Amino acid sequence: MAEEVTKAVPAESESPEPPAPVAEPRRTRPLMRLLQAASVLLVVGLLALLVWKVVVGGRGSHLVSQIRDNKKPIAPAFLLPVIWPHSATWPSDLRQALADGKISPVELRGHPVIINFWASWCIPGRAEAPRLAASARAHAGRVAFLGIDVQDFTGDARRFLRNYGVDYVSVRDGGGSTYDGYGLTGVPETYYVDSLGRIVAHSIGQVSRSELEDGIRLASQSAK
Protein backbone atom coordinates (compact mmCIF):
# COMPACT_ATOMS: atom_id res chain seq x y z
CA MET A 1 0.00 0.00 0.00
CA ALA A 2 1.33 3.29 -0.94
CA GLU A 3 2.25 5.39 2.02
CA GLU A 4 0.07 8.40 2.35
CA VAL A 5 2.07 11.47 2.76
CA THR A 6 0.38 14.32 4.55
CA LYS A 7 1.89 17.64 3.89
CA ALA A 8 1.71 20.07 6.72
CA VAL A 9 0.03 23.24 5.68
CA PRO A 10 1.91 26.14 7.16
CA ALA A 11 -0.25 28.21 9.47
CA GLU A 12 -1.09 31.64 8.31
CA SER A 13 1.28 34.04 9.87
CA GLU A 14 -0.52 36.58 12.06
CA SER A 15 0.08 40.12 11.01
CA PRO A 16 1.64 42.17 13.85
CA GLU A 17 -0.63 44.69 15.61
CA PRO A 18 0.09 48.30 14.82
CA PRO A 19 1.91 50.11 17.64
CA ALA A 20 -0.33 52.06 20.07
CA PRO A 21 -0.32 55.75 19.34
CA VAL A 22 1.90 57.72 21.67
CA ALA A 23 -0.16 60.27 23.56
CA GLU A 24 1.07 63.78 23.06
CA PRO A 25 1.72 65.71 26.23
CA ARG A 26 -1.23 67.89 27.19
CA ARG A 27 -0.83 71.51 26.56
CA THR A 28 -2.34 73.77 29.17
CA ARG A 29 -4.33 76.36 27.43
CA PRO A 30 -3.61 80.00 28.26
CA LEU A 31 -7.25 80.56 29.28
CA MET A 32 -7.09 77.69 31.78
CA ARG A 33 -3.92 79.11 33.28
CA LEU A 34 -5.56 82.51 33.56
CA LEU A 35 -8.60 81.04 35.31
CA GLN A 36 -6.42 79.15 37.75
CA ALA A 37 -4.44 82.27 38.56
CA ALA A 38 -7.64 84.26 39.01
CA SER A 39 -8.99 81.62 41.40
CA VAL A 40 -5.86 81.76 43.52
CA LEU A 41 -5.96 85.56 43.62
CA LEU A 42 -9.62 85.49 44.62
CA VAL A 43 -8.95 83.15 47.53
CA VAL A 44 -5.99 85.23 48.68
CA GLY A 45 -8.09 88.41 48.41
CA LEU A 46 -10.95 86.92 50.43
CA LEU A 47 -8.55 85.77 53.14
CA ALA A 48 -6.96 89.22 53.28
CA LEU A 49 -10.41 90.82 53.55
CA LEU A 50 -11.37 88.45 56.37
CA VAL A 51 -8.19 89.27 58.29
CA TRP A 52 -8.78 93.00 57.75
CA LYS A 53 -12.37 92.73 58.99
CA VAL A 54 -11.26 90.88 62.11
CA VAL A 55 -8.55 93.44 62.88
CA VAL A 56 -10.76 96.49 62.29
CA GLY A 57 -13.70 94.90 64.08
CA GLY A 58 -11.44 94.23 67.05
CA ARG A 59 -10.44 97.88 67.14
CA GLY A 60 -14.08 98.91 67.04
CA SER A 61 -14.97 96.64 69.94
CA HIS A 62 -12.04 98.05 71.91
CA LEU A 63 -13.24 101.61 71.19
CA VAL A 64 -16.73 100.87 72.51
CA SER A 65 -15.21 99.29 75.61
CA GLN A 66 -13.11 102.40 76.25
CA ILE A 67 -16.17 104.66 75.89
CA ARG A 68 -18.09 102.47 78.33
CA ASP A 69 -15.20 102.72 80.82
CA ASN A 70 -15.22 106.54 80.48
CA LYS A 71 -11.69 106.63 79.05
CA LYS A 72 -12.68 109.20 76.41
CA PRO A 73 -10.88 107.71 73.39
CA ILE A 74 -10.07 109.91 70.41
CA ALA A 75 -12.69 109.56 67.66
CA PRO A 76 -11.23 107.29 64.94
CA ALA A 77 -10.11 109.12 61.82
CA PHE A 78 -12.03 109.01 58.55
CA LEU A 79 -12.24 111.04 55.37
CA LEU A 80 -15.66 110.61 53.80
CA PRO A 81 -17.42 112.25 50.84
CA VAL A 82 -20.19 114.72 51.56
CA ILE A 83 -23.62 113.75 50.20
CA TRP A 84 -25.59 116.49 51.99
CA PRO A 85 -23.71 119.80 52.33
CA HIS A 86 -26.39 121.69 54.30
CA SER A 87 -24.48 123.33 57.13
CA ALA A 88 -26.97 125.96 58.33
CA THR A 89 -26.79 124.70 61.95
CA TRP A 90 -22.99 124.30 62.03
CA PRO A 91 -20.68 126.76 63.78
CA SER A 92 -19.64 129.22 61.07
CA ASP A 93 -15.91 128.53 61.44
CA LEU A 94 -16.42 124.84 60.59
CA ARG A 95 -18.16 125.40 57.27
CA GLN A 96 -14.86 125.82 55.43
CA ALA A 97 -14.28 122.08 56.01
CA LEU A 98 -16.80 121.44 53.23
CA ALA A 99 -14.64 123.12 50.58
CA ASP A 100 -13.04 119.89 49.32
CA GLY A 101 -16.25 117.84 49.46
CA LYS A 102 -14.93 115.56 52.21
CA ILE A 103 -15.07 115.64 56.00
CA SER A 104 -12.61 114.45 58.63
CA PRO A 105 -13.27 114.59 62.40
CA VAL A 106 -10.00 116.48 62.86
CA GLU A 107 -11.46 119.37 60.86
CA LEU A 108 -14.31 119.68 63.36
CA ARG A 109 -12.23 120.09 66.51
CA GLY A 110 -12.90 123.16 68.57
CA HIS A 111 -16.63 122.41 68.89
CA PRO A 112 -18.68 119.50 70.26
CA VAL A 113 -19.70 117.10 67.48
CA ILE A 114 -22.63 114.68 67.44
CA ILE A 115 -21.93 111.80 65.01
CA ASN A 116 -25.02 109.84 64.03
CA PHE A 117 -24.75 106.66 61.93
CA TRP A 118 -27.94 106.09 59.98
CA ALA A 119 -29.55 104.61 56.85
CA SER A 120 -32.70 105.60 54.96
CA TRP A 121 -34.18 102.10 55.22
CA CYS A 122 -33.81 101.94 59.02
CA ILE A 123 -37.19 102.30 60.79
CA PRO A 124 -35.75 103.46 64.18
CA GLY A 125 -33.66 105.95 62.20
CA ARG A 126 -36.81 107.41 60.70
CA ALA A 127 -38.28 107.83 64.17
CA GLU A 128 -35.25 109.69 65.53
CA ALA A 129 -34.56 111.87 62.45
CA PRO A 130 -36.97 114.71 63.42
CA ARG A 131 -35.53 114.65 66.95
CA LEU A 132 -31.97 115.02 65.67
CA ALA A 133 -32.94 117.77 63.24
CA ALA A 134 -34.74 119.71 65.99
CA SER A 135 -31.81 119.35 68.38
CA ALA A 136 -29.36 120.53 65.70
CA ARG A 137 -31.47 123.67 65.25
CA ALA A 138 -31.71 124.22 69.01
CA HIS A 139 -27.91 124.07 69.34
CA ALA A 140 -27.16 125.86 66.07
CA GLY A 141 -23.83 127.68 65.97
CA ARG A 142 -22.49 125.83 69.03
CA VAL A 143 -22.66 122.10 68.21
CA ALA A 144 -21.94 120.39 64.89
CA PHE A 145 -24.18 117.44 64.02
CA LEU A 146 -22.73 115.07 61.43
CA GLY A 147 -24.65 112.19 59.85
CA ILE A 148 -22.82 109.17 58.44
CA ASP A 149 -24.93 107.24 55.94
CA VAL A 150 -24.09 103.52 55.78
CA GLN A 151 -25.26 100.50 53.77
CA ASP A 152 -27.48 102.71 51.65
CA PHE A 153 -28.06 104.18 48.19
CA THR A 154 -27.03 107.81 47.87
CA GLY A 155 -30.27 108.77 46.10
CA ASP A 156 -32.38 107.21 48.87
CA ALA A 157 -30.24 108.91 51.51
CA ARG A 158 -30.69 112.38 49.99
CA ARG A 159 -34.43 111.85 49.63
CA PHE A 160 -34.59 110.86 53.31
CA LEU A 161 -32.67 113.98 54.41
CA ARG A 162 -34.83 116.21 52.24
CA ASN A 163 -38.06 114.70 53.62
CA TYR A 164 -37.00 115.29 57.23
CA GLY A 165 -35.64 118.80 56.64
CA VAL A 166 -32.17 117.99 57.94
CA ASP A 167 -30.03 121.14 58.26
CA TYR A 168 -26.71 119.52 59.08
CA VAL A 169 -24.07 117.77 56.99
CA SER A 170 -24.13 114.08 56.08
CA VAL A 171 -21.33 112.00 54.58
CA ARG A 172 -21.31 108.50 53.11
CA ASP A 173 -19.37 105.48 54.38
CA GLY A 174 -19.54 103.45 51.18
CA GLY A 175 -16.95 100.83 52.09
CA GLY A 176 -18.02 100.25 55.68
CA SER A 177 -14.57 100.91 57.17
CA THR A 178 -15.84 103.72 59.41
CA TYR A 179 -18.79 101.57 60.50
CA ASP A 180 -16.37 98.83 61.56
CA GLY A 181 -13.83 101.22 63.05
CA TYR A 182 -16.43 102.70 65.40
CA GLY A 183 -17.57 99.26 66.53
CA LEU A 184 -21.16 99.50 65.35
CA THR A 185 -23.50 96.56 65.77
CA GLY A 186 -26.28 98.16 63.70
CA VAL A 187 -27.97 101.46 62.97
CA PRO A 188 -28.77 103.93 64.27
CA GLU A 189 -25.96 104.68 66.72
CA THR A 190 -24.80 108.06 68.00
CA TYR A 191 -21.41 109.21 69.32
CA TYR A 192 -20.85 112.36 71.36
CA VAL A 193 -17.46 113.99 70.72
CA ASP A 194 -16.04 116.90 72.74
CA SER A 195 -14.13 119.86 71.31
CA LEU A 196 -10.82 117.99 71.72
CA GLY A 197 -12.02 115.14 69.50
CA ARG A 198 -12.65 112.67 72.33
CA ILE A 199 -15.72 110.43 72.46
CA VAL A 200 -17.43 110.98 75.82
CA ALA A 201 -20.67 109.02 75.32
CA HIS A 202 -22.37 106.59 72.95
CA SER A 203 -26.03 105.78 72.27
CA ILE A 204 -26.98 102.43 70.73
CA GLY A 205 -30.25 102.32 68.82
CA GLN A 206 -32.90 105.01 68.51
CA VAL A 207 -31.88 107.92 70.72
CA SER A 208 -34.44 109.58 72.99
CA ARG A 209 -34.63 113.33 73.42
CA SER A 210 -33.31 113.20 77.01
CA GLU A 211 -30.45 110.85 76.07
CA LEU A 212 -29.50 113.11 73.17
CA GLU A 213 -29.48 116.24 75.33
CA ASP A 214 -27.48 114.47 78.07
CA GLY A 215 -24.88 113.46 75.49
CA ILE A 216 -24.66 116.99 74.10
CA ARG A 217 -24.20 118.36 77.61
CA LEU A 218 -21.38 115.90 78.31
CA ALA A 219 -19.65 116.74 75.03
CA SER A 220 -19.99 120.47 75.72
CA GLN A 221 -18.65 120.31 79.28
CA SER A 222 -15.95 117.68 78.86
CA ALA A 223 -13.16 119.94 77.58
CA LYS A 224 -13.82 122.73 80.10
One Martini backbone bead per residue (centre of mass of N, CA, C, O) as a GRO file, in nm:
protein
  224
    1MET     BB    1   0.098   0.035   0.022
    2ALA     BB    2   0.070   0.344  -0.011
    3GLU     BB    3   0.212   0.612   0.129
    4GLU     BB    4   0.080   0.858   0.308
    5VAL     BB    5   0.119   1.195   0.246
    6THR     BB    6   0.135   1.463   0.476
    7LYS     BB    7   0.101   1.794   0.440
    8ALA     BB    8   0.198   2.065   0.590
    9VAL     BB    9   0.022   2.346   0.667
   10PRO     BB   10   0.095   2.649   0.691
   11ALA     BB   11   0.046   2.885   0.900
   12GLU     BB   12  -0.085   3.171   0.934
   13SER     BB   13   0.046   3.464   0.957
   14GLU     BB   14   0.043   3.701   1.189
   15SER     BB   15  -0.026   4.016   1.201
   16PRO     BB   16   0.099   4.281   1.333
   17GLU     BB   17   0.035   4.510   1.555
   18PRO     BB   18  -0.014   4.819   1.585
   19PRO     BB   19   0.110   5.071   1.732
   20ALA     BB   20   0.053   5.264   1.986
   21PRO     BB   21  -0.032   5.565   2.038
   22VAL     BB   22   0.131   5.848   2.127
   23ALA     BB   23   0.084   6.057   2.369
   24GLU     BB   24   0.043   6.379   2.391
   25PRO     BB   25   0.119   6.632   2.555
   26ARG     BB   26  -0.035   6.844   2.742
   27ARG     BB   27  -0.183   7.157   2.685
   28THR     BB   28  -0.201   7.444   2.846
   29ARG     BB   29  -0.416   7.672   2.841
   30PRO     BB   30  -0.425   8.006   2.882
   31LEU     BB   31  -0.711   8.024   3.008
   32MET     BB   32  -0.666   7.820   3.235
   33ARG     BB   33  -0.438   7.971   3.372
   34LEU     BB   34  -0.600   8.228   3.427
   35LEU     BB   35  -0.818   8.095   3.607
   36GLN     BB   36  -0.628   7.987   3.822
   37ALA     BB   37  -0.508   8.260   3.904
   38ALA     BB   38  -0.778   8.392   3.980
   39SER     BB   39  -0.853   8.195   4.207
   40VAL     BB   40  -0.614   8.252   4.388
   41LEU     BB   41  -0.661   8.559   4.419
   42LEU     BB   42  -0.941   8.535   4.545
   43VAL     BB   43  -0.861   8.382   4.799
   44VAL     BB   44  -0.655   8.583   4.902
   45GLY     BB   45  -0.849   8.825   4.915
   46LEU     BB   46  -1.052   8.701   5.118
   47LEU     BB   47  -0.849   8.658   5.346
   48ALA     BB   48  -0.764   8.954   5.374
   49LEU     BB   49  -1.048   9.060   5.439
   50LEU     BB   50  -1.092   8.895   5.695
   51VAL     BB   51  -0.854   9.005   5.854
   52TRP     BB   52  -0.938   9.302   5.839
   53LYS     BB   53  -1.212   9.270   5.983
   54VAL     BB   54  -1.099   9.163   6.248
   55VAL     BB   55  -0.917   9.400   6.319
   56VAL     BB   56  -1.125   9.633   6.300
   57GLY     BB   57  -1.338   9.506   6.486
   58GLY     BB   58  -1.151   9.505   6.733
   59ARG     BB   59  -1.119   9.810   6.753
   60GLY     BB   60  -1.418   9.876   6.788
   61SER     BB   61  -1.461   9.719   7.052
   62HIS     BB   62  -1.248   9.878   7.210
   63LEU     BB   63  -1.380  10.153   7.187
   64VAL     BB   64  -1.647  10.087   7.333
   65SER     BB   65  -1.506  10.007   7.598
   66GLN     BB   66  -1.379  10.285   7.656
   67ILE     BB   67  -1.640  10.444   7.672
   68ARG     BB   68  -1.768  10.278   7.903
   69ASP     BB   69  -1.498  10.353   8.089
   70ASN     BB   70  -1.437  10.664   8.053
   71LYS     BB   71  -1.165  10.723   7.848
   72LYS     BB   72  -1.187  10.906   7.603
   73PRO     BB   73  -1.154  10.847   7.305
   74ILE     BB   74  -1.047  10.899   7.007
   75ALA     BB   75  -1.177  10.965   6.719
   76PRO     BB   76  -1.179  10.806   6.449
   77ALA     BB   77  -1.058  10.824   6.149
   78PHE     BB   78  -1.179  11.007   5.854
   79LEU     BB   79  -1.269  11.029   5.485
   80LEU     BB   80  -1.569  11.165   5.365
   81PRO     BB   81  -1.820  11.206   5.152
   82VAL     BB   82  -2.040  11.444   5.058
   83ILE     BB   83  -2.417  11.437   5.035
   84TRP     BB   84  -2.484  11.682   5.257
   85PRO     BB   85  -2.413  12.041   5.267
   86HIS     BB   86  -2.592  12.128   5.511
   87SER     BB   87  -2.476  12.407   5.743
   88ALA     BB   88  -2.672  12.597   5.914
   89THR     BB   89  -2.601  12.466   6.219
   90TRP     BB   90  -2.317  12.534   6.204
   91PRO     BB   91  -2.040  12.651   6.279
   92SER     BB   92  -1.889  12.888   6.087
   93ASP     BB   93  -1.580  12.776   6.115
   94LEU     BB   94  -1.660  12.479   5.977
   95ARG     BB   95  -1.754  12.525   5.673
   96GLN     BB   96  -1.470  12.501   5.528
   97ALA     BB   97  -1.460  12.179   5.530
   98LEU     BB   98  -1.642  12.160   5.251
   99ALA     BB   99  -1.459  12.245   5.007
  100ASP     BB  100  -1.359  11.927   4.924
  101GLY     BB  101  -1.609  11.718   4.990
  102LYS     BB  102  -1.483  11.647   5.278
  103ILE     BB  103  -1.468  11.466   5.601
  104SER     BB  104  -1.306  11.527   5.915
  105PRO     BB  105  -1.276  11.523   6.256
  106VAL     BB  106  -1.038  11.725   6.276
  107GLU     BB  107  -1.199  11.970   6.141
  108LEU     BB  108  -1.408  11.981   6.415
  109ARG     BB  109  -1.239  12.105   6.607
  110GLY     BB  110  -1.370  12.319   6.885
  111HIS     BB  111  -1.632  12.138   6.881
  112PRO     BB  112  -1.901  11.982   6.929
  113VAL     BB  113  -1.989  11.638   6.823
  114ILE     BB  114  -2.252  11.469   6.641
  115ILE     BB  115  -2.255  11.124   6.562
  116ASN     BB  116  -2.467  10.977   6.307
  117PHE     BB  117  -2.573  10.662   6.232
  118TRP     BB  118  -2.734  10.580   5.914
  119ALA     BB  119  -3.048  10.487   5.731
  120SER     BB  120  -3.322  10.500   5.522
  121TRP     BB  121  -3.434  10.194   5.603
  122CYS     BB  122  -3.445  10.273   5.901
  123ILE     BB  123  -3.689  10.291   6.134
  124PRO     BB  124  -3.553  10.422   6.386
  125GLY     BB  125  -3.430  10.653   6.213
  126ARG     BB  126  -3.700  10.786   6.143
  127ALA     BB  127  -3.782  10.853   6.438
  128GLU     BB  128  -3.510  11.035   6.506
  129ALA     BB  129  -3.475  11.259   6.289
  130PRO     BB  130  -3.647  11.498   6.405
  131ARG     BB  131  -3.484  11.514   6.670
  132LEU     BB  132  -3.209  11.586   6.547
  133ALA     BB  133  -3.297  11.837   6.388
  134ALA     BB  134  -3.400  11.998   6.635
  135SER     BB  135  -3.132  11.994   6.797
  136ALA     BB  136  -2.957  12.136   6.586
  137ARG     BB  137  -3.122  12.402   6.601
  138ALA     BB  138  -3.093  12.453   6.912
  139HIS     BB  139  -2.750  12.431   6.865
  140ALA     BB  140  -2.682  12.649   6.684
  141GLY     BB  141  -2.333  12.739   6.654
  142ARG     BB  142  -2.215  12.508   6.880
  143VAL     BB  143  -2.308  12.239   6.729
  144ALA     BB  144  -2.203  11.951   6.541
  145PHE     BB  145  -2.374  11.774   6.309
  146LEU     BB  146  -2.315  11.426   6.192
  147GLY     BB  147  -2.380  11.227   5.922
  148ILE     BB  148  -2.365  10.859   5.859
  149ASP     BB  149  -2.399  10.682   5.576
  150VAL     BB  150  -2.512  10.337   5.555
  151GLN     BB  151  -2.604  10.090   5.362
  152ASP     BB  152  -2.669  10.276   5.094
  153PHE     BB  153  -2.835  10.495   4.885
  154THR     BB  154  -2.785  10.809   4.787
  155GLY     BB  155  -3.069  10.881   4.685
  156ASP     BB  156  -3.220  10.786   4.942
  157ALA     BB  157  -3.069  10.966   5.142
  158ARG     BB  158  -3.151  11.245   5.024
  159ARG     BB  159  -3.455  11.203   5.049
  160PHE     BB  160  -3.460  11.173   5.352
  161LEU     BB  161  -3.333  11.452   5.427
  162ARG     BB  162  -3.549  11.618   5.283
  163ASN     BB  163  -3.806  11.513   5.436
  164TYR     BB  164  -3.664  11.604   5.735
  165GLY     BB  165  -3.507  11.876   5.727
  166VAL     BB  166  -3.194  11.866   5.717
  167ASP     BB  167  -2.929  12.103   5.865
  168TYR     BB  168  -2.698  11.888   5.825
  169VAL     BB  169  -2.431  11.702   5.769
  170SER     BB  170  -2.357  11.440   5.523
  171VAL     BB  171  -2.205  11.125   5.489
  172ARG     BB  172  -2.029  10.847   5.321
  173ASP     BB  173  -1.998  10.486   5.394
  174GLY     BB  174  -1.929  10.271   5.147
  175GLY     BB  175  -1.715  10.046   5.278
  176GLY     BB  176  -1.739  10.028   5.618
  177SER     BB  177  -1.487  10.125   5.791
  178THR     BB  178  -1.625  10.316   5.995
  179TYR     BB  179  -1.824  10.123   6.112
  180ASP     BB  180  -1.605   9.928   6.223
  181GLY     BB  181  -1.421  10.138   6.378
  182TYR     BB  182  -1.682  10.208   6.581
  183GLY     BB  183  -1.838   9.935   6.662
  184LEU     BB  184  -2.085   9.851   6.517
  185THR     BB  185  -2.419   9.667   6.528
  186GLY     BB  186  -2.583   9.911   6.399
  187VAL     BB  187  -2.886  10.092   6.323
  188PRO     BB  188  -2.866  10.336   6.516
  189GLU     BB  189  -2.582  10.555   6.609
  190THR     BB  190  -2.429  10.758   6.878
  191TYR     BB  191  -2.175  11.017   6.903
  192TYR     BB  192  -1.991  11.200   7.157
  193VAL     BB  193  -1.793  11.491   7.090
  194ASP     BB  194  -1.552  11.684   7.179
  195SER     BB  195  -1.338  11.957   7.116
  196LEU     BB  196  -1.084  11.731   7.124
  197GLY     BB  197  -1.199  11.445   6.995
  198ARG     BB  198  -1.364  11.301   7.222
  199ILE     BB  199  -1.533  11.027   7.342
  200VAL     BB  200  -1.807  11.046   7.595
  201ALA     BB  201  -2.044  10.901   7.426
  202HIS     BB  202  -2.309  10.635   7.368
  203SER     BB  203  -2.570  10.541   7.136
  204ILE     BB  204  -2.792  10.269   7.109
  205GLY     BB  205  -2.999  10.335   6.891
  206GLN     BB  206  -3.267  10.498   6.952
  207VAL     BB  207  -3.282  10.828   7.040
  208SER     BB  208  -3.356  11.022   7.290
  209ARG     BB  209  -3.397  11.332   7.399
  210SER     BB  210  -3.250  11.303   7.676
  211GLU     BB  211  -3.000  11.150   7.571
  212LEU     BB  212  -2.909  11.366   7.372
  213GLU     BB  213  -2.878  11.603   7.578
  214ASP     BB  214  -2.674  11.460   7.762
  215GLY     BB  215  -2.453  11.424   7.546
  216ILE     BB  216  -2.417  11.725   7.479
  217ARG     BB  217  -2.336  11.811   7.762
  218LEU     BB  218  -2.082  11.639   7.784
  219ALA     BB  219  -1.938  11.751   7.528
  220SER     BB  220  -1.942  12.056   7.634
  221GLN     BB  221  -1.789  11.998   7.926
  222SER     BB  222  -1.529  11.820   7.899
  223ALA     BB  223  -1.308  12.060   7.807
  224LYS     BB  224  -1.336  12.254   8.078
   0.00000   0.00000   0.00000
